[in-house]
Amino acid sequence: MDRVRLTDVTLRDGHQCLIATRLRTEDMLPACAQLDAIGFHSLEVWGGATFDACLRYLGEDPWERLHRLKAALPRTPLQMLLRGQNLLGYRHYADDVVRAFVERAVAGGIDIIRIFDAMNDARNLRVAIEATRETGAHAQGTLCYTTGPVHDSAQFVALARELTAMGAQSIAIKDMAGLLTPSATRELVTELVDALDVPVHLHAHATSGLSELCHWEAIRAGCRHIETALTPFAGGTSHPPTESMVAALAGTEHDTGLDLEALQTVARHFHDVRPKYRRFESRFTGVDTRVQVNQVPGGMVSNLASQLREQGALDHFDAVLEEVPRVREDLGYPPLVTPTSQIVGTQAVLNVLSGERYARITNEVKRYLGGHYGRAPGPVNETVRRQAIADGPVLEERPADRLEPEMERLTADAGDLAESPEDVLTCALFPEIGRRFLEDRRAGTLAPEPLDLPGDDRPGCPAPRRFTVQLDGEAHEVEIRGSGPRDDGTRNLFLSVDGVPEEIGLVTHDSIELAPWGSSATAPPASSPVAKSKPGPSAGPGDVTTTMPGTVVDILVAPGDPVEAGQAVVVVEAMKMESELVAPAGGTVTAVHVERGAAVTAGCVLVTVETAVATGD
């Protein structure tokens, strides 16, 4: 029998795709004994966005999650997803940090590390592959599948050969957007199986509705390792159902040997658990064939929709989806996977909302065009490159070759908050979030975000009310969940729009000067720093505003400073990408209305520059 082996991704990619990576460890552990007895090739349990989500939302130590899962799953190999030289963060790290992270991950219980690079630049995978092999774990090289004029099967086969020469012990086709078709799958898998002496794995999302057919064609072409998710976390932007694939292959020469009834039993646990996370459900997680045109992965679609809704610009959603392929072409057709999906998506939003393409360019696009993420798959738009970095240098070497060893400095930066090497790495990957997590842990104040919106069951709060509204020709389902007072005398209104939680601060005319949202009469959540900015739209030629909601990460000027037109004055992070806001005219800074860490939204005036009065024409 030519058995097909399954990797189940429920504990990582399944819930990352469908409930925004919010599944808590407490809801994983009760199913682990049953999962461990199934006989999977491996279970994907860590990496990707889980590390970030544990720190940012769940009040969990991601390292502790790994240790607990390893103890609960002693028989089944555990697998993680690693972004090559980016690890689990959003920048390149020095080689000593990569080696330290891999060593601690394997020591914590990881047996298989899937290593990818968003640019498909093999140079960015070499150190992680070497480090994984040195620990005795299995190093899996990854092909980020995409399509376009610079991508074909021959290119992917060449990359696979390069990765195996570096030491990769298997090769995974990572179809993160669901772009594969059955015929393309058959062609690519056939060529890989013929060219390689290592196993080929298929990781294909179900977004376009073709994944089951693609898996069948991959098996017929010689692939013996496929990836699935249990039915409660399968389908849509996730993966094909584990139970369905086991049933489809039962009794054939490719029978998985897995017990369908046992799978159904463990799936019932997650079926019962998933409703707890209803506030994180998105209406953009079903089958969507548009991905075959715009190549936007499902998680990216949800993120774009959320960002646009926050600023009342959801009517621009289709325009943003149309802009994404244009930005991707300008950047040389990178695969859309973290972090390039955020880089391309955020720039597309800025291009649409600014009314002029590349009027604002994020710092990440500038770094990308300067070669700091690696080689672009195809030629970039040189006009855009000049607009972004002028005549600045473009790196030709591996980006990490320019990085000095960092672990000693990062250890010092973490200080006494770090109680272990793992804590140092947590701060290295997410400096602000990681430090805040460690501070809260020390203070004993760690707590997960609520599963239900506040106010649902409190006395005096209105019962949930549901209704449909029409806005710009589009219907939206709104559910009012509750309300309650804030410490500053204003009130919060808790609701969901199309299943996405929203929190609105209701302010009076007397308190409007405290609200960064200006004339919209809303305020940020009480937990967010308040941006004390001028209300309303830009009031003068020297006002520096933002077109997107985000967080102020740096302020580059102070009152009294002279500035020139086009000079960067504030750095704002939106969708995990940073962009510099520049002075629209030369003059003197008269006021800075925000602080670092402040939440800001579209139209918020951040800095005022007193400009000289124009006297010409």
NULUMDREN-743102 format. One record per residue (C-alpha): z, y, x; residue in one letter. Coordinates in steps of 0.5 Angstrom, whole numbers, padded with zeros to 4 digits. Layout:
<rs>
up Z	north Y	east X	res a
...
</rs>
This chain:
<rs>
up 0000	north 0000	east 0000	res m
up -0002	north 0007	east 0003	res d
up 0004	north 0010	east 0000	res r
up 0005	north 0018	east -0001	res v
up 0011	north 0021	east 0001	res r
up 0014	north 0027	east -0003	res l
up 0018	north 0033	east -0001	res t
up 0022	north 0036	east -0006	res d
up 0022	north 0044	east -0006	res v
up 0027	north 0045	east -0012	res t
up 0033	north 0048	east -0008	res l
up 0028	north 0053	east -0004	res r
up 0021	north 0055	east -0006	res d
up 0022	north 0053	east -0014	res g
up 0028	north 0057	east -0015	res h
up 0025	north 0063	east -0011	res q
up 0018	north 0063	east -0015	res c
up 0021	north 0063	east -0022	res l
up 0028	north 0066	east -0022	res i
up 0028	north 0071	east -0016	res a
up 0032	north 0066	east -0011	res t
up 0038	north 0066	east -0015	res r
up 0040	north 0059	east -0016	res l
up 0047	north 0059	east -0013	res r
up 0050	north 0053	east -0009	res t
up 0055	north 0051	east -0014	res e
up 0049	north 0049	east -0018	res d
up 0046	north 0045	east -0013	res m
up 0052	north 0041	east -0011	res l
up 0053	north 0037	east -0017	res p
up 0046	north 0034	east -0017	res a
up 0046	north 0033	east -0009	res c
up 0048	north 0026	east -0010	res a
up 0043	north 0024	east -0014	res q
up 0038	north 0028	east -0010	res l
up 0040	north 0024	east -0004	res d
up 0039	north 0017	east -0007	res a
up 0032	north 0018	east -0009	res i
up 0028	north 0017	east -0003	res g
up 0025	north 0023	east -0002	res f
up 0021	north 0025	east 0005	res h
up 0025	north 0031	east 0005	res s
up 0028	north 0036	east 0001	res l
up 0027	north 0044	east 0003	res e
up 0033	north 0047	east 0002	res v
up 0033	north 0053	east 0007	res w
up 0029	north 0059	east 0010	res g
up 0024	north 0063	east 0006	res g
up 0028	north 0068	east 0002	res a
up 0034	north 0064	east 0001	res t
up 0038	north 0067	east 0007	res f
up 0037	north 0074	east 0005	res d
up 0038	north 0073	east -0003	res a
up 0045	north 0070	east -0001	res c
up 0047	north 0076	east 0003	res l
up 0044	north 0081	east -0002	res r
up 0046	north 0078	east -0009	res y
up 0050	north 0072	east -0009	res l
up 0056	north 0074	east -0004	res g
up 0055	north 0067	east -0001	res e
up 0054	north 0066	east 0007	res d
up 0047	north 0062	east 0008	res p
up 0050	north 0058	east 0014	res w
up 0056	north 0056	east 0010	res e
up 0051	north 0054	east 0004	res r
up 0047	north 0050	east 0009	res l
up 0053	north 0046	east 0012	res h
up 0055	north 0044	east 0005	res r
up 0048	north 0042	east 0003	res l
up 0048	north 0038	east 0009	res k
up 0055	north 0034	east 0008	res a
up 0052	north 0033	east 0001	res a
up 0046	north 0030	east 0003	res l
up 0047	north 0026	east 0009	res p
up 0041	north 0021	east 0008	res r
up 0035	north 0026	east 0006	res t
up 0032	north 0030	east 0012	res p
up 0033	north 0037	east 0010	res l
up 0027	north 0042	east 0011	res q
up 0027	north 0050	east 0012	res m
up 0021	north 0055	east 0012	res l
up 0021	north 0060	east 0019	res l
up 0017	north 0066	east 0020	res r
up 0015	north 0064	east 0027	res g
up 0017	north 0070	east 0031	res q
up 0020	north 0074	east 0025	res n
up 0025	north 0068	east 0024	res l
up 0027	north 0070	east 0017	res l
up 0027	north 0078	east 0018	res g
up 0021	north 0083	east 0017	res y
up 0020	north 0084	east 0025	res r
up 0019	north 0081	east 0031	res h
up 0025	north 0078	east 0035	res y
up 0026	north 0077	east 0042	res a
up 0025	north 0070	east 0045	res d
up 0032	north 0069	east 0046	res d
up 0034	north 0071	east 0039	res v
up 0029	north 0066	east 0036	res v
up 0031	north 0060	east 0041	res r
up 0039	north 0062	east 0039	res a
up 0037	north 0062	east 0031	res f
up 0033	north 0055	east 0032	res v
up 0039	north 0052	east 0035	res e
up 0044	north 0054	east 0030	res r
up 0040	north 0052	east 0024	res a
up 0039	north 0045	east 0027	res v
up 0046	north 0045	east 0029	res a
up 0048	north 0047	east 0022	res g
up 0044	north 0041	east 0019	res g
up 0036	north 0042	east 0019	res i
up 0032	north 0037	east 0021	res d
up 0025	north 0039	east 0020	res i
up 0023	north 0046	east 0021	res i
up 0016	north 0049	east 0018	res r
up 0014	north 0055	east 0022	res i
up 0008	north 0060	east 0020	res f
up 0006	north 0066	east 0022	res d
up 0003	north 0071	east 0017	res a
up -0003	north 0073	east 0021	res m
up -0004	north 0066	east 0023	res n
up -0003	north 0068	east 0030	res d
up -0001	north 0062	east 0034	res a
up 0002	north 0066	east 0039	res r
up 0007	north 0068	east 0035	res n
up 0009	north 0060	east 0033	res l
up 0010	north 0058	east 0040	res r
up 0017	north 0059	east 0042	res v
up 0019	north 0057	east 0035	res a
up 0016	north 0050	east 0036	res i
up 0018	north 0049	east 0043	res e
up 0025	north 0051	east 0041	res a
up 0025	north 0046	east 0035	res t
up 0023	north 0041	east 0040	res r
up 0028	north 0042	east 0045	res e
up 0033	north 0041	east 0039	res t
up 0030	north 0034	east 0037	res g
up 0028	north 0037	east 0030	res a
up 0021	north 0036	east 0028	res h
up 0017	north 0042	east 0029	res a
up 0011	north 0043	east 0023	res q
up 0006	north 0048	east 0025	res g
up 0003	north 0051	east 0019	res t
up -0004	north 0054	east 0016	res l
up -0003	north 0060	east 0012	res c
up -0009	north 0058	east 0007	res y
up -0013	north 0064	east 0005	res t
up -0020	north 0066	east 0003	res t
up -0025	north 0071	east 0005	res g
up -0031	north 0073	east 0010	res p
up -0027	north 0071	east 0016	res v
up -0024	north 0065	east 0014	res h
up -0027	north 0058	east 0014	res d
up -0025	north 0051	east 0015	res s
up -0027	north 0051	east 0022	res a
up -0022	north 0056	east 0023	res q
up -0017	north 0053	east 0020	res f
up -0018	north 0046	east 0024	res v
up -0018	north 0050	east 0031	res a
up -0012	north 0053	east 0029	res l
up -0009	north 0046	east 0027	res a
up -0011	north 0044	east 0034	res r
up -0008	north 0050	east 0038	res e
up -0001	north 0048	east 0034	res l
up -0001	north 0041	east 0036	res t
up -0003	north 0043	east 0043	res a
up 0003	north 0047	east 0043	res m
up 0008	north 0041	east 0040	res g
up 0007	north 0041	east 0033	res a
up 0009	north 0034	east 0030	res q
up 0005	north 0035	east 0024	res s
up 0001	north 0040	east 0020	res i
up 0002	north 0044	east 0013	res a
up -0003	north 0047	east 0009	res i
up 0001	north 0053	east 0006	res k
up -0003	north 0055	east 0000	res d
up 0002	north 0060	east -0002	res m
up -0002	north 0064	east -0007	res a
up -0005	north 0058	east -0011	res g
up -0012	north 0059	east -0008	res l
up -0014	north 0052	east -0007	res l
up -0020	north 0049	east -0011	res t
up -0021	north 0042	east -0011	res p
up -0027	north 0042	east -0007	res s
up -0024	north 0046	east -0002	res a
up -0018	north 0042	east -0001	res t
up -0022	north 0036	east 0000	res r
up -0027	north 0039	east 0005	res e
up -0021	north 0042	east 0009	res l
up -0016	north 0036	east 0009	res v
up -0022	north 0031	east 0011	res t
up -0024	north 0036	east 0017	res e
up -0016	north 0036	east 0019	res l
up -0015	north 0029	east 0018	res v
up -0021	north 0027	east 0022	res d
up -0019	north 0032	east 0027	res a
up -0012	north 0031	east 0028	res l
up -0007	north 0025	east 0030	res d
up -0001	north 0028	east 0027	res v
up 0000	north 0028	east 0019	res p
up -0002	north 0033	east 0014	res v
up 0002	north 0036	east 0009	res h
up 0000	north 0040	east 0003	res l
up 0004	north 0046	east 0000	res h
up 0000	north 0049	east -0006	res a
up 0003	north 0053	east -0011	res h
up 0001	north 0052	east -0018	res a
up -0001	north 0059	east -0020	res t
up -0008	north 0058	east -0022	res s
up -0007	north 0052	east -0026	res g
up -0011	north 0048	east -0020	res l
up -0005	north 0045	east -0016	res s
up -0005	north 0038	east -0019	res e
up -0012	north 0037	east -0018	res l
up -0012	north 0039	east -0011	res c
up -0006	north 0035	east -0009	res h
up -0010	north 0029	east -0012	res w
up -0016	north 0031	east -0008	res e
up -0012	north 0032	east -0002	res a
up -0009	north 0025	east -0003	res i
up -0016	north 0022	east -0004	res r
up -0018	north 0025	east 0003	res a
up -0013	north 0022	east 0007	res g
up -0007	north 0027	east 0006	res c
up 0000	north 0023	east 0005	res r
up 0005	north 0028	east 0004	res h
up 0005	north 0033	east -0002	res i
up 0010	north 0038	east -0004	res e
up 0013	north 0038	east -0011	res t
up 0019	north 0041	east -0015	res a
up 0023	north 0038	east -0021	res l
up 0020	north 0040	east -0028	res t
up 0025	north 0045	east -0029	res p
up 0023	north 0049	east -0023	res f
up 0016	north 0047	east -0023	res a
up 0009	north 0050	east -0026	res g
up 0007	north 0057	east -0026	res g
up 0008	north 0060	east -0019	res t
up 0012	north 0055	east -0017	res s
up 0009	north 0048	east -0015	res h
up 0007	north 0041	east -0019	res p
up 0012	north 0037	east -0022	res p
up 0015	north 0032	east -0018	res t
up 0016	north 0027	east -0024	res e
up 0009	north 0028	east -0026	res s
up 0006	north 0027	east -0019	res m
up 0010	north 0020	east -0019	res v
up 0008	north 0018	east -0026	res a
up 0001	north 0020	east -0024	res a
up 0001	north 0015	east -0017	res l
up 0005	north 0010	east -0020	res a
up 0002	north 0003	east -0020	res g
up -0004	north 0006	east -0015	res t
up -0005	north 0004	east -0008	res e
up -0001	north 0011	east -0007	res h
up 0005	north 0009	east -0011	res d
up 0011	north 0014	east -0008	res t
up 0016	north 0008	east -0010	res g
up 0020	north 0013	east -0013	res l
up 0024	north 0012	east -0019	res d
up 0022	north 0016	east -0025	res l
up 0028	north 0015	east -0029	res e
up 0032	north 0017	east -0024	res a
up 0028	north 0023	east -0023	res l
up 0029	north 0025	east -0030	res q
up 0036	north 0024	east -0030	res t
up 0037	north 0029	east -0024	res v
up 0032	north 0034	east -0027	res a
up 0036	north 0034	east -0033	res r
up 0042	north 0038	east -0029	res h
up 0037	north 0043	east -0027	res f
up 0034	north 0044	east -0034	res h
up 0042	north 0045	east -0037	res d
up 0043	north 0050	east -0031	res v
up 0037	north 0054	east -0031	res r
up 0038	north 0058	east -0038	res p
up 0044	north 0061	east -0034	res k
up 0039	north 0065	east -0030	res y
up 0035	north 0068	east -0036	res r
up 0036	north 0075	east -0033	res r
up 0032	north 0073	east -0027	res f
up 0026	north 0070	east -0031	res e
up 0020	north 0074	east -0030	res s
up 0014	north 0074	east -0035	res r
up 0009	north 0074	east -0029	res f
up 0011	north 0067	east -0027	res t
up 0006	north 0063	east -0031	res g
up -0001	north 0061	east -0030	res v
up -0006	north 0066	east -0028	res d
up -0013	north 0065	east -0025	res t
up -0013	north 0073	east -0023	res r
up -0010	north 0070	east -0017	res v
up -0017	north 0067	east -0015	res q
up -0020	north 0074	east -0015	res v
up -0014	north 0079	east -0012	res n
up -0011	north 0073	east -0008	res q
up -0004	north 0076	east -0010	res v
up 0002	north 0071	east -0010	res p
up 0006	north 0070	east -0016	res g
up 0012	north 0073	east -0013	res g
up 0008	north 0079	east -0010	res m
up 0006	north 0080	east -0017	res v
up 0013	north 0080	east -0020	res s
up 0015	north 0085	east -0015	res n
up 0009	north 0090	east -0016	res l
up 0011	north 0090	east -0023	res a
up 0018	north 0091	east -0022	res s
up 0017	north 0097	east -0018	res q
up 0012	north 0100	east -0022	res l
up 0016	north 0099	east -0028	res r
up 0022	north 0103	east -0025	res e
up 0018	north 0109	east -0024	res q
up 0015	north 0109	east -0031	res g
up 0008	north 0107	east -0028	res a
up 0007	north 0100	east -0031	res l
up 0000	north 0103	east -0034	res d
up -0002	north 0103	east -0026	res h
up -0001	north 0095	east -0026	res f
up -0008	north 0093	east -0026	res d
up -0011	north 0099	east -0021	res a
up -0006	north 0096	east -0016	res v
up -0008	north 0089	east -0017	res l
up -0015	north 0092	east -0016	res e
up -0013	north 0096	east -0010	res e
up -0009	north 0090	east -0006	res v
up -0016	north 0087	east -0004	res p
up -0019	north 0093	east -0002	res r
up -0013	north 0094	east 0003	res v
up -0013	north 0087	east 0005	res r
up -0020	north 0088	east 0007	res e
up -0018	north 0095	east 0011	res d
up -0013	north 0091	east 0015	res l
up -0018	north 0085	east 0017	res g
up -0016	north 0080	east 0011	res y
up -0009	north 0078	east 0013	res p
up -0006	north 0072	east 0009	res p
up -0002	north 0075	east 0003	res l
up 0005	north 0072	east 0005	res v
up 0011	north 0075	east 0008	res t
up 0011	north 0080	east 0011	res p
up 0004	north 0082	east 0010	res t
up 0004	north 0081	east 0002	res s
up 0009	north 0087	east 0002	res q
up 0006	north 0091	east 0007	res i
up -0001	north 0090	east 0003	res v
up 0002	north 0091	east -0003	res g
up 0007	north 0097	east -0002	res t
up 0001	north 0101	east 0001	res q
up -0003	north 0099	east -0005	res a
up 0002	north 0102	east -0009	res v
up 0002	north 0108	east -0005	res l
up -0005	north 0109	east -0005	res n
up -0006	north 0108	east -0013	res v
up 0000	north 0113	east -0014	res l
up -0001	north 0118	east -0009	res s
up -0008	north 0119	east -0012	res g
up -0011	north 0119	east -0005	res e
up -0012	north 0113	east -0001	res r
up -0008	north 0113	east 0005	res y
up -0005	north 0120	east 0004	res a
up 0002	north 0116	east 0006	res r
up 0002	north 0110	east 0010	res i
up 0008	north 0106	east 0011	res t
up 0011	north 0105	east 0018	res n
up 0009	north 0097	east 0017	res e
up 0002	north 0099	east 0016	res v
up 0002	north 0103	east 0022	res k
up 0006	north 0098	east 0026	res r
up 0001	north 0093	east 0024	res y
up -0005	north 0097	east 0026	res l
up -0002	north 0098	east 0033	res g
up -0002	north 0090	east 0034	res g
up 0006	north 0090	east 0033	res h
up 0005	north 0084	east 0028	res y
up -0001	north 0080	east 0032	res g
up -0008	north 0080	east 0032	res r
up -0011	north 0081	east 0025	res a
up -0016	north 0075	east 0023	res p
up -0022	north 0080	east 0022	res g
up -0024	north 0087	east 0024	res p
up -0020	north 0093	east 0021	res v
up -0022	north 0099	east 0018	res n
up -0022	north 0104	east 0024	res e
up -0022	north 0110	east 0020	res t
up -0016	north 0108	east 0017	res v
up -0013	north 0106	east 0024	res r
up -0014	north 0113	east 0027	res r
up -0011	north 0116	east 0020	res q
up -0005	north 0111	east 0022	res a
up -0004	north 0112	east 0029	res i
up -0009	north 0117	east 0032	res a
up -0011	north 0115	east 0039	res d
up -0005	north 0111	east 0040	res g
up -0005	north 0104	east 0044	res p
up -0006	north 0097	east 0040	res v
up -0003	north 0091	east 0043	res l
up -0007	north 0086	east 0046	res e
up -0002	north 0081	east 0048	res e
up 0003	north 0077	east 0044	res r
up 0008	north 0083	east 0041	res p
up 0014	north 0079	east 0043	res a
up 0012	north 0079	east 0050	res d
up 0014	north 0087	east 0050	res r
up 0021	north 0085	east 0048	res l
up 0027	north 0085	east 0052	res e
up 0032	north 0079	east 0051	res p
up 0037	north 0082	east 0045	res e
up 0042	north 0077	east 0044	res m
up 0047	north 0080	east 0049	res e
up 0046	north 0087	east 0045	res r
up 0046	north 0084	east 0038	res l
up 0053	north 0081	east 0040	res t
up 0056	north 0087	east 0042	res a
up 0053	north 0091	east 0036	res d
up 0056	north 0086	east 0031	res a
up 0063	north 0087	east 0035	res g
up 0069	north 0084	east 0032	res d
up 0066	north 0083	east 0025	res l
up 0062	north 0077	east 0028	res a
up 0067	north 0071	east 0028	res e
up 0061	north 0066	east 0030	res s
up 0054	north 0066	east 0033	res p
up 0052	north 0065	east 0026	res e
up 0055	north 0072	east 0024	res d
up 0051	north 0075	east 0030	res v
up 0045	north 0072	east 0028	res l
up 0046	north 0075	east 0021	res t
up 0047	north 0082	east 0023	res c
up 0041	north 0081	east 0027	res a
up 0036	north 0079	east 0022	res l
up 0039	north 0084	east 0017	res f
up 0043	north 0089	east 0020	res p
up 0045	north 0093	east 0014	res e
up 0046	north 0088	east 0009	res i
up 0049	north 0083	east 0014	res g
up 0054	north 0088	east 0016	res r
up 0056	north 0090	east 0009	res r
up 0057	north 0082	east 0008	res f
up 0061	north 0081	east 0014	res l
up 0066	north 0087	east 0012	res e
up 0066	north 0085	east 0005	res d
up 0068	north 0078	east 0007	res r
up 0073	north 0080	east 0012	res r
up 0076	north 0085	east 0006	res a
up 0076	north 0079	east 0001	res g
up 0071	north 0083	east -0004	res t
up 0065	north 0078	east -0004	res l
up 0062	north 0077	east -0011	res a
up 0056	north 0075	east -0013	res p
up 0052	north 0079	east -0018	res e
up 0053	north 0078	east -0025	res p
up 0049	north 0072	east -0029	res l
up 0049	north 0076	east -0035	res d
up 0048	north 0084	east -0036	res l
up 0055	north 0088	east -0036	res p
up 0057	north 0089	east -0043	res g
up 0055	north 0083	east -0047	res d
up 0062	north 0081	east -0050	res d
up 0066	north 0087	east -0049	res r
up 0069	north 0090	east -0055	res p
up 0066	north 0096	east -0058	res g
up 0059	north 0094	east -0055	res c
up 0053	north 0094	east -0059	res p
up 0051	north 0087	east -0061	res a
up 0044	north 0085	east -0057	res p
up 0038	north 0088	east -0061	res r
up 0031	north 0086	east -0059	res r
up 0025	north 0090	east -0061	res f
up 0018	north 0091	east -0059	res t
up 0015	north 0098	east -0057	res v
up 0008	north 0100	east -0056	res q
up 0007	north 0104	east -0049	res l
up 0000	north 0106	east -0047	res d
up -0003	north 0100	east -0051	res g
up 0001	north 0095	east -0048	res e
up 0007	north 0091	east -0052	res a
up 0014	north 0090	east -0049	res h
up 0020	north 0086	east -0051	res e
up 0026	north 0090	east -0050	res v
up 0033	north 0087	east -0051	res e
up 0039	north 0092	east -0051	res i
up 0045	north 0088	east -0048	res r
up 0051	north 0093	east -0048	res g
up 0053	north 0100	east -0046	res s
up 0060	north 0102	east -0043	res g
up 0063	north 0108	east -0039	res p
up 0062	north 0110	east -0032	res r
up 0067	north 0113	east -0027	res d
up 0064	north 0120	east -0027	res d
up 0064	north 0121	east -0035	res g
up 0057	north 0119	east -0036	res t
up 0055	north 0112	east -0040	res r
up 0051	north 0106	east -0038	res n
up 0046	north 0103	east -0042	res l
up 0044	north 0095	east -0041	res f
up 0038	north 0092	east -0043	res l
up 0032	north 0088	east -0041	res s
up 0025	north 0090	east -0041	res v
up 0020	north 0083	east -0042	res d
up 0026	north 0079	east -0039	res g
up 0027	north 0084	east -0033	res v
up 0034	north 0087	east -0033	res p
up 0034	north 0094	east -0033	res e
up 0040	north 0099	east -0032	res e
up 0040	north 0106	east -0035	res i
up 0045	north 0112	east -0034	res g
up 0046	north 0116	east -0039	res l
up 0048	north 0123	east -0037	res v
up 0049	north 0130	east -0041	res t
up 0046	north 0137	east -0039	res h
up 0053	north 0139	east -0036	res d
up 0052	north 0133	east -0031	res s
up 0045	north 0133	east -0030	res i
up 0045	north 0136	east -0023	res e
up 0049	north 0130	east -0020	res l
up 0043	north 0126	east -0022	res a
up 0037	north 0124	east -0017	res p
up 0032	north 0122	east -0023	res w
up 0031	north 0130	east -0025	res g
up 0029	north 0131	east -0032	res s
up 0028	north 0124	east -0034	res s
up 0036	north 0124	east -0035	res a
up 0038	north 0118	east -0032	res t
up 0042	north 0116	east -0026	res a
up 0043	north 0110	east -0021	res p
up 0048	north 0105	east -0022	res p
up 0055	north 0107	east -0021	res a
up 0055	north 0102	east -0015	res s
up 0049	north 0106	east -0011	res s
up 0050	north 0112	east -0007	res p
up 0048	north 0118	east -0011	res v
up 0042	north 0123	east -0009	res a
up 0044	north 0130	east -0010	res k
up 0037	north 0132	east -0011	res s
up 0034	north 0138	east -0015	res k
up 0032	north 0136	east -0022	res p
up 0025	north 0135	east -0024	res g
up 0018	north 0135	east -0020	res p
up 0017	north 0139	east -0014	res s
up 0019	north 0146	east -0015	res a
up 0015	north 0149	east -0009	res g
up 0011	north 0148	east -0003	res p
up 0016	north 0146	east 0002	res g
up 0019	north 0141	east -0003	res d
up 0019	north 0134	east 0000	res v
up 0019	north 0129	east -0005	res t
up 0018	north 0121	east -0006	res t
up 0013	north 0118	east -0011	res t
up 0016	north 0111	east -0011	res m
up 0024	north 0109	east -0012	res p
up 0027	north 0107	east -0006	res g
up 0033	north 0108	east -0001	res t
up 0034	north 0113	east 0004	res v
up 0034	north 0109	east 0011	res v
up 0034	north 0115	east 0016	res d
up 0034	north 0123	east 0015	res i
up 0030	north 0126	east 0021	res l
up 0032	north 0134	east 0020	res v
up 0038	north 0138	east 0019	res a
up 0039	north 0145	east 0015	res p
up 0036	north 0150	east 0020	res g
up 0031	north 0146	east 0024	res d
up 0024	north 0148	east 0024	res p
up 0019	north 0143	east 0022	res v
up 0011	north 0143	east 0022	res e
up 0006	north 0141	east 0017	res a
up 0006	north 0133	east 0017	res g
up 0012	north 0132	east 0021	res q
up 0016	north 0126	east 0019	res a
up 0023	north 0129	east 0016	res v
up 0026	north 0123	east 0012	res v
up 0025	north 0115	east 0012	res v
up 0025	north 0111	east 0005	res v
up 0025	north 0104	east 0004	res e
up 0021	north 0101	east -0002	res a
up 0020	north 0094	east -0003	res m
up 0023	north 0092	east 0004	res k
up 0018	north 0097	east 0007	res m
up 0019	north 0103	east 0010	res e
up 0015	north 0110	east 0010	res s
up 0016	north 0117	east 0013	res e
up 0016	north 0123	east 0008	res l
up 0013	north 0129	east 0012	res v
up 0014	north 0136	east 0011	res a
up 0008	north 0139	east 0006	res p
up 0008	north 0145	east 0010	res a
up 0011	north 0149	east 0016	res g
up 0017	north 0153	east 0016	res g
up 0025	north 0152	east 0016	res t
up 0029	north 0146	east 0013	res v
up 0034	north 0150	east 0008	res t
up 0037	north 0144	east 0005	res a
up 0037	north 0136	east 0005	res v
up 0039	north 0134	east -0002	res h
up 0040	north 0126	east 0000	res v
up 0045	north 0122	east 0005	res e
up 0043	north 0115	east 0008	res r
up 0043	north 0110	east 0003	res g
up 0042	north 0114	east -0003	res a
up 0038	north 0111	east -0008	res a
up 0032	north 0116	east -0010	res v
up 0026	north 0115	east -0015	res t
up 0019	north 0118	east -0016	res a
up 0019	north 0126	east -0016	res g
up 0026	north 0126	east -0013	res c
up 0026	north 0132	east -0008	res v
up 0029	north 0130	east -0002	res l
up 0029	north 0136	east 0003	res v
up 0027	north 0143	east 0002	res t
up 0023	north 0147	east 0007	res v
up 0022	north 0155	east 0007	res e
up 0015	north 0156	east 0008	res t
up 0012	north 0162	east 0010	res a
up 0008	north 0166	east 0005	res v
up 0001	north 0165	east 0005	res a
up -0003	north 0171	east 0006	res t
up -0011	north 0169	east 0007	res g
up -0016	north 0168	east 0003	res d
</rs>
